[in-house]
């Protein structure tokens, strides 16, 4: 039962829900489902083999549907999850407190305020709370997109940072570069060998030339492994990388450039394979999203707050639902900092204003 936002937030934060901890995510889903049901929503559970369930929460009987979005998973495994703590200064800390258990709390209490003002015979609301956003939403991707195709707009409750709203998130594509060399003794046989590590290092150096700050293209080599011993010419080496972009058309262009770079042979005898992995689409600010943004900024201005729009390099689920051609707005959750760290904290003093902003925005879009 929804009685107090801080108490609900404490209960949510104290239930660990790391993306890969199926039992924890399932327990988190049960808490959230009960709270939606207390508002009169019907809740469908969509089970996925690799994760906990996604929740699809519906209310209303009209033709026009507004989509709400949130995720219940965090980046924190059970054994490193930090419980809720009220810091006594208008802030609180705990794992996932802004990313994004606090966002779900804002959504729920905003709905509690908005629903009495809405004609449920004329409109519908559908909230999708997925269990795998922090790992790229591989299981819930299609569910998110299908719901978006039934909706005229989508509001997402990811963290608000220092007062940030966003309608633009970079796309990200993962890629693995693997080199296979000719091993041998590093002192006695090196002239007849070919180092996979040497070749991989050359490829990585060349791949970093893809970075283009003017076009907001980034490349990162994140994890490198390879070799067997310091006195053995490396037989294998591998690197897990990613590249990001705001222009979705650049995905194919950059993929071709990566293949061309890795087709070169910086070390004779070394073979290289390129494997493209999971990919999150890009979305940039457009006319439909601008309408949502302008409405939210106007409400914040009436509250006496100066929120701002920010194009962010972080991937997010609004990019998935944006592929349906609808307007999207993100950043309606809690303000705070240090997400994805054990020092994650939220400005809980601003919770009433965040709830009011979201509730007024829902009503304005649906009446």
C-alpha positions as CSV (number, residue, x, y, z in Angstrom):
1,X,0.0,0.0,0.0
2,X,1.3,3.5,-0.9
3,X,1.4,5.5,2.3
4,X,4.5,7.6,2.2
5,X,7.1,8.0,-0.6
6,X,10.1,7.7,1.7
7,X,8.9,4.5,3.3
8,X,8.2,3.0,-0.1
9,X,11.7,4.1,-1.3
10,X,13.2,2.5,1.8
11,X,11.4,-0.8,1.1
12,X,12.5,-0.8,-2.5
13,X,16.1,0.0,-1.8
14,X,16.3,-2.6,0.9
15,X,15.3,-5.3,-1.6
16,X,18.4,-6.0,-3.7
17,X,17.7,-6.6,-7.4
18,X,20.9,-7.0,-9.3
19,X,20.2,-7.8,-13.0
20,X,21.6,-11.3,-12.8
21,X,20.0,-12.2,-9.4
22,X,16.8,-13.7,-10.6
23,X,15.3,-14.4,-7.2
24,X,16.0,-10.9,-6.0
25,X,14.5,-9.3,-9.1
26,X,11.4,-11.5,-8.8
27,X,11.0,-10.4,-5.2
28,X,11.4,-6.7,-6.3
29,X,8.7,-7.3,-9.0
30,X,6.3,-8.6,-6.3
31,X,6.7,-5.4,-4.3
32,X,6.1,-3.1,-7.3
33,X,3.2,-5.2,-8.7
34,X,1.4,-4.9,-5.3
35,X,1.8,-1.2,-5.3
36,X,0.4,-0.8,-8.9
37,X,-2.5,-3.1,-8.0
38,X,-3.3,-0.9,-5.0
39,X,-3.9,2.0,-7.5
40,X,-6.3,-0.1,-9.6
41,X,-3.9,-1.3,-12.3
42,X,-4.1,-4.8,-13.7
43,X,-0.6,-6.3,-13.7
44,X,0.7,-8.8,-16.3
45,X,3.9,-10.7,-15.5
46,X,6.1,-11.5,-18.5
47,X,8.5,-14.2,-17.6
48,X,12.0,-14.4,-19.1
49,X,14.3,-17.3,-18.8
50,X,17.5,-15.2,-18.2
51,X,16.1,-12.6,-15.8
52,X,13.2,-11.9,-13.5
53,X,9.8,-10.9,-14.8
54,X,8.8,-7.7,-16.6
55,X,5.6,-6.1,-15.4
56,X,3.0,-4.6,-17.7
57,X,0.6,-2.5,-15.6
58,X,-2.6,-1.2,-17.3
59,X,-5.5,1.1,-16.4
60,X,-8.1,2.8,-18.5
61,X,-10.4,1.9,-21.3
62,X,-9.9,4.6,-23.9
63,X,-8.2,4.7,-27.2
64,X,-5.4,7.1,-26.4
65,X,-2.5,5.4,-24.4
66,X,0.4,7.1,-22.5
67,X,3.3,4.8,-21.8
68,X,5.3,5.0,-18.6
69,X,8.7,3.3,-18.2
70,X,11.0,2.1,-15.5
71,X,13.4,-0.7,-14.6
72,X,13.6,-2.7,-11.4
73,X,17.1,-4.1,-11.8
74,X,20.3,-2.5,-10.5
75,X,24.0,-3.0,-11.2
76,X,24.6,-4.3,-7.7
77,X,24.8,-8.0,-7.0
78,X,23.1,-9.2,-3.7
79,X,26.4,-9.3,-1.7
80,X,27.4,-5.7,-2.4
81,X,24.0,-4.1,-2.3
82,X,23.9,-1.2,0.2
83,X,20.7,-0.7,2.3
84,X,18.7,2.6,2.6
85,X,20.1,5.3,4.8
86,X,18.5,8.6,5.6
87,X,21.5,11.0,5.9
88,X,19.5,13.6,7.8
89,X,20.3,16.4,5.5
90,X,17.6,16.1,2.9
91,X,19.5,13.2,1.1
92,X,19.4,9.5,1.4
93,X,21.8,6.8,0.1
94,X,21.5,3.2,-1.0
95,X,22.0,0.9,-4.0
96,X,19.7,1.8,-6.9
97,X,18.1,4.7,-5.0
98,X,18.1,6.9,-8.0
99,X,18.8,4.3,-10.7
100,X,16.0,3.7,-10.6
101,X,14.0,2.6,-7.6
102,X,13.4,6.2,-6.7
103,X,12.1,6.8,-10.2
104,X,9.5,4.0,-9.8
105,X,8.5,5.6,-6.5
106,X,8.0,9.0,-8.2
107,X,5.9,7.3,-10.9
108,X,3.6,5.5,-8.5
109,X,2.9,8.5,-6.3
110,X,2.5,10.8,-9.3
111,X,-0.1,8.3,-10.6
112,X,-1.9,8.4,-7.2
113,X,-2.2,12.2,-7.7
114,X,-3.1,12.1,-11.4
115,X,-5.6,9.3,-11.6
116,X,-8.5,11.1,-9.9
117,X,-8.2,13.8,-12.5
118,X,-8.4,11.5,-15.5
119,X,-11.3,10.1,-17.4
120,X,-10.4,6.4,-17.6
121,X,-13.2,5.8,-20.2
122,X,-11.3,8.1,-22.6
123,X,-7.6,7.3,-22.0
124,X,-5.3,4.5,-21.0
125,X,-2.0,4.3,-19.1
126,X,0.5,1.5,-19.5
127,X,3.6,1.2,-17.3
128,X,6.3,-1.3,-18.3
129,X,8.8,-2.1,-15.5
130,X,11.5,-4.2,-17.0
131,X,14.1,-6.4,-15.2
132,X,17.1,-6.1,-17.5
133,X,17.7,-2.4,-18.5
134,X,21.2,-2.4,-16.9
135,X,22.3,-5.2,-19.2
136,X,20.8,-3.6,-22.4
137,X,17.2,-4.9,-22.1
138,X,17.8,-8.0,-24.3
139,X,14.7,-9.9,-23.0
140,X,12.3,-6.9,-22.7
141,X,13.3,-5.1,-25.9
142,X,10.4,-6.4,-28.0
143,X,7.9,-5.9,-25.2
144,X,8.9,-2.2,-24.8
145,X,8.7,-1.6,-28.5
146,X,5.2,-3.3,-28.8
147,X,3.9,-1.2,-26.0
148,X,5.3,2.0,-27.6
149,X,3.6,1.2,-30.9
150,X,0.3,1.2,-29.0
151,X,1.0,4.6,-27.4
152,X,1.2,8.2,-28.4
153,X,4.1,9.2,-26.1
154,X,6.4,7.6,-23.4
155,X,7.6,9.1,-20.1
156,X,10.7,7.5,-18.5
157,X,11.7,7.9,-14.8
158,X,15.5,7.5,-15.0
159,X,17.5,9.7,-12.7
160,X,17.3,13.5,-13.0
161,X,20.9,14.1,-12.1
162,X,21.2,17.7,-11.0
163,X,17.9,18.7,-12.7
164,X,18.3,17.1,-16.2
165,X,15.6,16.0,-18.6
166,X,16.6,14.3,-21.8
167,X,15.1,13.3,-25.1
168,X,18.4,12.2,-26.6
169,X,20.5,9.2,-25.8
170,X,23.5,7.7,-27.7
171,X,23.3,4.4,-29.4
172,X,25.9,1.9,-28.3
173,X,27.2,-1.3,-30.0
174,X,29.4,-3.8,-28.4
175,X,32.2,-5.5,-30.4
176,X,34.8,-8.1,-29.6
177,X,38.2,-8.1,-31.4
178,X,40.0,-11.5,-31.1
179,X,43.5,-12.2,-32.4
180,X,45.1,-15.6,-32.9
181,X,48.9,-15.7,-33.2
182,X,51.8,-18.2,-33.5
183,X,53.2,-19.0,-30.0
184,X,56.7,-19.9,-29.0
185,X,59.6,-19.2,-26.6
186,X,59.9,-15.4,-26.3
187,X,63.7,-15.6,-26.3
188,X,64.7,-18.5,-28.5
189,X,61.9,-18.7,-31.0
190,X,60.5,-15.1,-31.3
191,X,61.6,-14.7,-34.9
192,X,59.4,-17.6,-36.0
193,X,56.4,-16.5,-33.9
194,X,53.6,-13.9,-34.2
195,X,52.3,-12.1,-31.1
196,X,48.5,-11.9,-30.8
197,X,48.9,-9.2,-28.2
198,X,51.1,-7.1,-30.5
199,X,48.5,-7.3,-33.3
200,X,45.6,-6.5,-30.9
201,X,47.4,-3.4,-29.5
202,X,47.9,-2.2,-33.1
203,X,44.3,-2.7,-33.9
204,X,43.2,-0.9,-30.8
205,X,45.4,2.1,-31.5
206,X,43.9,2.3,-35.0
207,X,40.3,1.9,-33.7
208,X,40.7,4.9,-31.4
209,X,41.0,7.0,-34.5
210,X,37.2,6.5,-35.0
211,X,36.6,8.9,-32.1
212,X,35.1,12.1,-33.5
213,X,34.2,14.7,-31.0
214,X,32.5,17.0,-33.5
215,X,30.1,14.3,-34.5
216,X,29.9,13.0,-30.9
217,X,31.3,9.5,-31.8
218,X,33.2,7.7,-29.1
219,X,35.1,4.4,-29.1
220,X,36.3,2.5,-26.0
221,X,38.4,-0.6,-25.5
222,X,37.1,-1.7,-22.1
223,X,38.5,-5.2,-21.3
224,X,41.7,-6.8,-22.6
225,X,42.8,-10.4,-22.1
226,X,45.4,-12.6,-23.6
227,X,48.7,-14.4,-23.4
228,X,49.9,-17.2,-21.1
229,X,53.2,-16.1,-19.6
230,X,55.8,-13.3,-20.0
231,X,58.2,-15.6,-21.7
232,X,55.8,-17.0,-24.3
233,X,54.8,-15.1,-27.5
234,X,51.1,-14.7,-27.0
235,X,49.0,-17.2,-28.9
236,X,45.7,-15.4,-28.3
237,X,44.4,-11.9,-27.3
238,X,41.0,-10.5,-27.0
239,X,39.4,-7.1,-26.4
240,X,35.8,-6.2,-25.6
241,X,35.0,-2.8,-27.0
242,X,32.1,-0.4,-27.7
243,X,31.3,2.5,-29.9
244,X,28.6,5.2,-29.4
245,X,26.8,7.7,-31.6
246,X,23.7,10.0,-31.7
247,X,23.1,9.4,-35.4
248,X,21.7,5.9,-35.8
249,X,22.9,5.8,-39.4
250,X,26.5,5.8,-38.2
251,X,26.2,2.4,-36.7
252,X,26.6,0.7,-40.1
253,X,29.3,3.2,-41.2
254,X,31.4,2.6,-38.0
255,X,30.9,-1.2,-38.2
256,X,32.4,-1.2,-41.7
257,X,35.3,0.9,-40.6
258,X,36.0,-1.4,-37.7
259,X,36.0,-4.4,-40.1
260,X,38.4,-2.5,-42.5
261,X,40.8,-1.6,-39.7
262,X,40.9,-5.2,-38.4
263,X,41.3,-6.6,-41.8
264,X,44.8,-5.1,-41.9
265,X,47.7,-7.3,-40.9
266,X,50.0,-5.3,-38.5
267,X,51.7,-8.6,-37.5
268,X,52.2,-11.2,-40.2
269,X,50.9,-14.5,-39.2
270,X,48.2,-13.2,-36.8
271,X,44.6,-13.6,-37.8
272,X,41.8,-11.4,-36.4
273,X,38.1,-11.9,-36.1
274,X,35.5,-9.2,-35.3
275,X,32.2,-10.1,-33.6
276,X,29.5,-7.5,-33.1
277,X,27.4,-8.1,-30.0
278,X,24.4,-6.4,-28.3
279,X,23.4,-3.0,-29.6
280,X,21.2,-0.2,-28.2
281,X,19.7,2.2,-30.7
282,X,20.3,6.0,-30.7
283,X,17.6,8.7,-30.4
284,X,18.0,12.4,-30.7
285,X,15.6,15.3,-29.9
286,X,12.8,15.6,-32.4
287,X,9.5,17.6,-32.8
288,X,7.3,15.1,-30.9
289,X,9.7,14.8,-28.0
290,X,10.2,18.6,-27.9
291,X,6.4,19.0,-27.1
292,X,6.9,16.8,-24.0
293,X,10.1,18.6,-23.0
294,X,8.5,22.0,-23.3
295,X,5.5,20.9,-21.2
296,X,7.8,19.6,-18.4
297,X,10.1,22.6,-18.5
298,X,7.0,24.9,-18.2
299,X,5.7,23.0,-15.1
300,X,9.1,23.1,-13.5
301,X,9.3,26.9,-14.2
302,X,6.0,27.3,-12.4
303,X,7.4,25.4,-9.5
304,X,10.3,27.9,-9.3
305,X,12.8,25.4,-10.6
306,X,15.2,25.7,-13.6
307,X,15.5,22.2,-15.1
308,X,17.4,21.8,-18.4
309,X,17.6,19.5,-21.3
310,X,20.8,17.4,-21.8
311,X,21.8,15.1,-24.6
312,X,23.5,12.2,-22.8
313,X,26.0,9.6,-24.0
314,X,24.4,7.0,-21.8
315,X,22.2,4.4,-23.6
316,X,18.6,4.0,-22.3
317,X,15.2,2.4,-23.1
318,X,13.7,5.6,-24.5
319,X,15.8,4.9,-27.5
320,X,14.0,1.5,-28.0
321,X,10.5,3.0,-27.7
322,X,11.5,6.0,-29.8
323,X,11.9,3.6,-32.7
324,X,8.1,3.5,-32.8
325,X,8.1,7.1,-33.9
326,X,6.5,8.5,-30.7
327,X,7.7,11.4,-28.5
328,X,9.8,10.4,-25.5
329,X,11.0,12.2,-22.4
330,X,13.4,10.8,-19.8
331,X,14.8,12.1,-16.4
332,X,11.5,12.3,-14.4
333,X,13.0,10.3,-11.5
334,X,14.9,11.5,-8.5
335,X,17.7,14.0,-8.5
336,X,21.0,12.7,-7.1
337,X,24.5,11.6,-8.0
338,X,27.0,8.7,-8.0
339,X,24.8,6.1,-9.5
340,X,26.4,2.7,-10.2
341,X,28.6,3.2,-7.2
342,X,28.2,2.2,-3.5
343,X,27.9,5.9,-2.7
344,X,24.8,6.5,-4.8
345,X,22.6,9.1,-3.2
346,X,19.3,10.9,-3.8
347,X,17.9,14.4,-2.9
348,X,14.8,13.1,-1.1
349,X,13.8,16.7,-0.1
350,X,12.8,17.2,-3.7
351,X,10.6,14.1,-3.9
352,X,7.3,16.1,-3.5
353,X,8.3,18.4,-6.4
354,X,9.3,15.5,-8.6
355,X,6.0,13.8,-7.9
356,X,4.0,17.0,-8.7
357,X,5.9,17.6,-11.9
358,X,5.2,14.0,-13.2
359,X,1.6,14.1,-12.1
360,X,0.8,17.5,-13.7
361,X,2.6,16.3,-16.9
362,X,0.5,13.2,-17.1
363,X,-2.7,15.1,-16.6
364,X,-1.7,17.8,-19.1
365,X,-1.0,15.1,-21.8
366,X,-4.1,13.1,-21.2
367,X,-7.0,15.6,-20.6
